[in-house]
């Protein structure tokens, strides 16, 4: 028993020697990197295990194999040169433990290399918006404007068409959802394709911003409303307008995000005189200029944005439809992918709600979601997602009901900074209740308030919602942002839950190798789908491409850890009951 105990003790020492001693500083470095992962603007992460070690430990890291071999060799020599039986066993096992550490690092290096290679392949296949590839459309006269399709607190949206841009045939369907009851009274939901004459005749949407105090010069308007240009494409502004120094709401140049399937794209942005559009005098008379309404308070010119026309908003869709659990998972995953894309490029939306999410359908009838309306966004040039909050006059963002706790509870003062890196992810967690047929707990009268709610007060989700998905939503709504997963980690959890069950099964010491094998197989499947026709253009294929193009070893590990912990906790509850 003493030899067995010595071997066990030696293995433990071999592991802890580097984990407690050499890797102690590395753990602090890794924690800082994980905490600040989305506070950087670069969208490329080169995550390798050795990156988490300080440079002074480079020798120990690169010579573990040699050290392990020397320790093992010395142990065998001591076998014949004296020493107690127990001490010889401990020394040998210590060398074996160091060897196990080296093997783990080698597995990590291989897994990180696999993630990098897959990421490089799919980053070359970035999403490209196909609408309006021409160089016209910078005047209001270039468009035929139809009926009003939406109105918010700072703009009205109209359907539109352009003579110069004929819409391409798309695999996205225009569908409306009609709710019906079967004979037994149980709700059954059917999706019916309707005539898409309106969308065919008016494939575009024009958003006209209200202009109260920006003046009537193009420069002043663009500076005042520059946050609306965050999702603008490279040809949105005329080339000469690109030279205008856009200061933005916070005194810095607003960022432009690259195209993404779950973020709206602004194809044209220009200033023009405010026209008298259908319903203007009835819907928004006060914002009209005096030349159109003597009592109006608006300026003569304003900003116009040209975008794709979508059939409905997420809120409108959920009023008449109840998506099943898989569709709901895909919808939630799309919102997380969109938020992650914004965070990686240093943008916080700050007004995420179901009214600001637009929706269409792919060829299989699956809802395709895009995040829109960036008027309240934080898009600073330093990409920090941190806003100095030194005065009550600094805007926290949009809808107060869906402000994350760390935003809603912030008190202005010297040195106070609001961190928005996980605020939009929290809002996605709140919206998920609406997606699964529940009332948003932060909307209803007498409901929860993000400033003081307890996590145990969150209402339960329907039993039909998968356990992994419920876990993701619970984690997103954690009040402490340091315990809340980022949008990337939450998205990875859903990806693994939907498509990586085999990789999660029996996750043991060989788990990283199994995960790498699954990633390679998944990459091959997605590439084959993309080459084989329409199947590669659906919502699921687009989501899988987003996942593979953003592979990050540390984020994957964190996602797996959350999922396994949740499953173990559920299993323990079942056994205890």
N, C-alpha and C positions, 0 to 999 in steps of 0.2 A: 504493500500500500504506500510505503514511503517513496518508492521510485515513481509510482503512478502520480502521487501527489506532487512530486518534484517536477515531472514533465508538465503537468497542468500549470504549476506555478511558473515554470519557465516560459511557457507559451503566453501566459498572461503578462509576464514582465516584458517579453519581446514585443507585444503589441503596445503596451502602455508606455514603454520607453520613448517611442517616437510620438505617440499621441499626446502624452502629457508633457514631455520635455520638449522635443524638437518641434512638434506640431502645435504647441500651445499658442505661440504667436500667430501661426498660420490660421488657427480657428478665429482669432480676432479679425484678421484681415478678411477672411471669407465672410464673416458676419457683416463687416462693413460693405463689402461688395454686394452682398445680397440685399442689404437694406437700401443701398443707393443705386440699384441696378437700373431703374427707370428714370433716374434723375440725369441721365446723359442723353445727348441728342443723337449719337451715332446709332444706327440701326444694326450694326454688325457686332456680334459678341464672339470673341475667340476665347472660349472657356476651356481651359485645360487644368487638370489637377495641380500641375507645377506652378500655375499662376497664383495659387493661394499660399505659396511658401515664400517667405522673405529671401532675398538674394543670398544672405549669409549662410543659408542652409542648402545652397545649391550642391555643395560637395556631398553632404549626407544623402541628399535625394538621389543623386546620380550614381552613388557608390554603394547603395544598399545591397546589391547582389554580391559585390566583393566582400562587404562587411559580414554578410550572412555566411558566405562560404568560409571566411577566416574563423568566425566563431565556431562553426560546425567542425572545421578541421582541428581547431584547438581542443575542442571537446573530445574528439577521438584520440588525440595525442595524450590528453590527460588520462584517458582510460588506461594507458599503460605506464603512466609516470606518477601514479599515486593520487591522493585526494579521496574524499569520502564518496561512496556510491551515490548518495543523495545530491551532493554538490555537482558531480559530473553530469547527472541527469538534468539538473537545473540549468547548467551551462549549455548543454546540448539543446535543450528545449528553447532556451533564450535565442540561440541562433536560428532555430526553426521559426520562432515567432517573428524575427526580423525578416526572414525570407517570405513569410506570409504577407507582411506589410508591402514588400517589394512586388509580390504578385498582384496585390490589390491595386497598387499604383499602376502597374502595367495594364491591368484590365481597364482602369480608368482612362489611361492614355489612349487605348484602342477605341473605347467607347466615344471619347471626345473627338478623336480623329474621324470616326464614322459620322458623328453628328455634323462635323464641319464639312465633310465631303457631300453629304446629302443636302445640307443647307446651301452649299455653293451651286449645286445642280438646280435647285428650285428657285433660287434667287435670280437666276438667269431667265426664268419663265415668269417674270413679274406680270401682274394683272395690268392690262392695257385697256383703257376706255376707248370704244370704237366710234363714239358719236362725234359728229362735227369735225371731220379732219380737214376742213377748208379754212381759208384765211379771210372769210367775210363775216358779217353779222355783228359789227360794232356800232350799229345805229338802231334806234327803236323802229325806224321806218323799214328795216329789213324783215320785220316780223308781222305776221297776222295774229292778232290777239283775240282769243275767244272769251269764254266765261270765267268768272272767278272760281277757283277751286280751293282756296284756303285764305285765312286771314288770322294774323296773330297780333301781338301787342306792339310790334314794330314794323310790320310789312303786310302786304297783300300779295297773293300768288294767283297768276292767271295761266290758263292753258294757251299755248302758242305754237306756231308753225313758221318755218322759214322757207322761202322759195329756193334758196341756194343749197339747202341740205336735205336731200331725200333720205328718209329714215331707212336703215338697213333692216333686213329681215332678222328677227331675233328669236332665240329659243325660249325667251321669257313670255309667259302667257298673261293676258289680261283676264283675270277671273274675279268673280265676286263669290262670296260664301253665303249660302242660305241655310239657316237653321231650320230643321224639321223635326217633328216628333213622330216616332213610330207608333204602331197600334197599342203597344204595351205602355206607352207613356214615357219610356226611356228616351233620352235625347240622342238622336243620331244626326250627324252633321254631314252634309254633302256639299261638295264643291262643284259649282256649275259654271261652265264657260259661257260668257255672254258676248254679245256683239261688241267689238272693240272699235267701233267707228270713231268715238271721241279720241281715243289714244292714237289711232291711225291717222286721223286728220290733224291732231294736235300732239305730236310726239314730244314737244318741249314744254317747259314751264318757265315763266318769267316772274321773278320776285322783285317787287317794287318796294324799296325801303322808305319808311317815313323819314323826312328830313325837317327837323324843327330848328336846330341851332347850328348846323354845319355850314351855313352860307350857301351860295349858289355857284361857286367856282369848282371845277373838277378836282383841283388839288385839295381843297378843303374837304370836299365830300369823301374822297378816297382816304384821306388821313383819318377822318372821323369814323368811317365805317370799315376800316381796313381789316377788322377781325372777320368780316364776312368773306374775305378773300382767302382764308386759310385753305379751303379745299379747291382753290382755283387751279385750273390746268395751265400748262406753259404758254398757251396761246389765248388765255382768257382776256388779258389786257393788250391793247395795242402796244407795239414795241416802244413808241415814244413815251407811253404812260408808265412803262416799267422803270423809267429813270426818276420818277417822282419819289422823293424820300418819304415813305409811308411811316409815320411815327407810331401809329397805333394808339390804343387806349392807354397803354402803360408806358409810353415814352420810348418804346423800342420797336425795331423792325419786326412785323409779324411774320411767322414762318409760313411756308407753303408745304402741305403734306403731299406725298406722292399718291398716285392712284391706288385704290384698294376696293375690292368688291363690296365691302360693307361700310364705305364712307362715300357720301354724295360727292359728285364732281361738278364744279362750276365751269362751264365751257366758255362763257363770255361774261365780261363785266364791263359796263360802260355807264357814263352819266348822260342824262337827257332831261328835257323839260317834262314835268309831270303832266301826263295826259288825263283827260276825263274818260276813264275806263268804265265799263258796265258796272253799275251798282255803287259807284264811288260816292255820290252824294247821299245815298242811303246808308252805306256801310261805314264810311270813314270821312264824313264831311269836314271834321275839325283839322285834319292833316293836309287838306288841299291848300294850295296857294291862293292868295287873294284874287288873282285873275280868274280862278274857277269858282271860288266861293268867298264872297266878301268877308265872311266871318271866319274863314280858314286861317290857321296859324303856320302852315307849312311854307317852305321855301320853293322857289320856282323850279329848281333842278334837284335831282336825287340820283341814287345809285340803282341800277338794274342788273340783276343776275339771271343768266340763262342756264337752265339745267334740264335734265331729262324729266319727263312727266311720268309720275308713278300713279298707279290706280288708287291708292289709299294710304292712310297712315296706319301705324300699328294699333293705335287706339280704335280707329274705325273698324279695322279687321277683327279685333277681339270683341267688339260689341255684337258681332253677328256670327262669330265662329269660335269653336273650342278646339284648338289643336290637340292631337294625341300626344302621349308622353315623348315619343321619338321626335316628332315635329317640334314640340316645345323645347326639347334639348338642343336641336339644331338652331332654333331661333335664339336661344340664350347664348349658344356658342358663337353665333355670328356677331352678337353685340359685344361679346368679350374680345373677339378677334378685331373688331373695329376699334374698340377702346385701346387694346394693346398696340395697334398700329399708330394711333394718335400719340400714345405715351412714348413710344420708341422715337418719335420724331419731335418730342418736346411740346405736345399740345394737350391741354385739358379742356374738355368740352364745357363743363360746368353748368349745363342746362339739359342734362339727359333725362328725357321723359318719353312716354309712348307717343305723344303728339309730335315729337321731333324725330321720330323714326319712320321712314317711308318704306313701302312694301310693294313688291311684285311677286310673281311666281315663276318658278323654272318649268321645264318641259314636263316634269313629273308632278306638278302641282304643289311643290314644296315652297313655302314662303321664303323670299329672299329679302333681307333687311338691309337698309342703309341708314347711317346716322347723318342727320341734316341739321341746318340752322346753327351756325357757328358765331352768332352775334355776341354771345357772352363768353366766348372761349378765351383761355389764357394761352397765348402763343408768343412767348418771349424768345429773343434771339439766343439767350444763353441756355435754353432748353432745360432749365432746372425744375420747372413745374412748382416753384416756390415763389410766393407772392409776399413781399413786405407789407405787413398789416399795421402800419403806424398811425392810421387815422380812420375815423368812422366813415370818411368819404371814399375810402377804397372799396370798390365793389367786390363782394364775395363770389358773385355769379348770379345765376338765374333763379329758378324755382326754389323757394325757401324750404318747401316740404321735402324735397329730395336732395338736400345738402347733406353730405357726409358729416358724422358727428364732429370730426376734427375741424371742419369748416364752420359748422353752425355754432360751435361753442367757443370759437376763437375770440379773444378780447383784444382790441387794438392797443398798441403801446410800443415804446421804443424797443427795437430788436425783435419784435414779434413777427413770425413768418408762418404763413399757411402753406402746408405741403399738400399739393393736389395730386400726387402721384398715384394715390389709390382711391380718390374721391369718386371718379366715374365708375370704377369697379363696384363701389358700394351702391351707387344708383342702379346699376344693372341688377344687383341682388334684389332691390326693392321692386323694379319693373318685372322681375320674374314671377312675382305673385299674380300680376295681371295676365301674364302669358299662360299660367296654369289655372285660369278661371277664378282666381280669388280677387278680392278687393285689395288694392294697394294699402298695406297697413299704415302708411304714412300720409295717406290722402283723406281717409274717411273722417267725419266729424267725431271728435272724442277718441280718435285713434292714437297711435304712437307718435312721439316727437323725437326726431333724431338727436335733440339736445340732451335728453335725459332717459331714454328708454333702456330697459334691461334686456339682454339677449333672450332670457327665458320668457319674456313677454311676447315674443314673436309668435304670431298665430301659426298653427300647424298647416302644412301643405297637404293636398289631397293624397290619399294612400296610393293612388295610381302613379304618383311621381316616384321614379326609381330612387333607391336609398342613396346612391352615389351623387345623384343630382341634388337631393335634399341637403346632403353634406356640403356641396359647393355653395349653395345658396346661404346656408347657415354661416359658413366661413366668410362669405362676401359681406354679410351684415354684422360682422364683429365690430364692436364700438371702438376697440383699440386698433388703429391702423397698423401698428407693428405686428399684431397677431393676425391681420387680415392678409390673405394671399393677393398677389398682384393679379392683374387681368391675364397675364401670360400663364402664370401657374394655374389659375382657375380654368383657363381654356385647355391647358394640358390635361388637367384632371378629367374634363369632359371628353377630350379626344381618347384618352386611355380607357375611359369607361365605355365609350361607344365602339371603339375599334381595337382596343389593345387588351382585352380580357385575358388572352393567352399569355401575353407578356407579364401580366400581373399575377397569374396563377403560380403558386409555389415559389414566390420570390425569395431566394436564398442567396448563398455566396456566389452562385453562378447567375444571379439575376441580371447583372449588367450585360453579360454576354447574351442572355436570352433577349434582353431589350434591344440590343444592337442588331441581332438577327431579325427581330420583328420590324425594326425601323427599315432595314434593307428590303424586306419583303413588301412592306407598305409602300415604299418608294417605287418599287417595280410595278406594283398594282396601279398606283396613281399615274405613273408615266404611260403605262399601257392603255389606261382609260382615256388619257388625253390624246393618244394617237389613234384611237379607234372610233372617233366620231362623237355624236351628241352626248354620250354618257360622261364625257370629260368636262362638260360645261355646266353641269348641275350644281346645286348648292353643296352637296356632300363632297364632290370632287374639288370644288373651290376651297372648302374648309380644310380638306386634307392637304392641299397645296400650301395653304397658309401655315398650317402646323409644321410641315416639313421645311418650309423656307425660314422658319424661326426656331429651329431646334437649338436647344441650349441644355447641356448636360446637367448643370446645377438646378435649373428650373424643373427638368424632368424628375430628378431625384426628389425635389421638394414635393412635386405633385404626387409621386408614388408614395412618399411617406405619409401625406395627408390621407390618401385613399386607403392604404393599409391600416393606418391608425383608426380610421372610421369603421372599417370592417371588423377589426379586432374589438373595438368598443361595442359594436352591435352584437357581435357573437357573445361577448361577455354578458351583455344585458339579457340575451336569450337564455344563456345557461343559468344566470342568477334567478330568472323568473320561472 
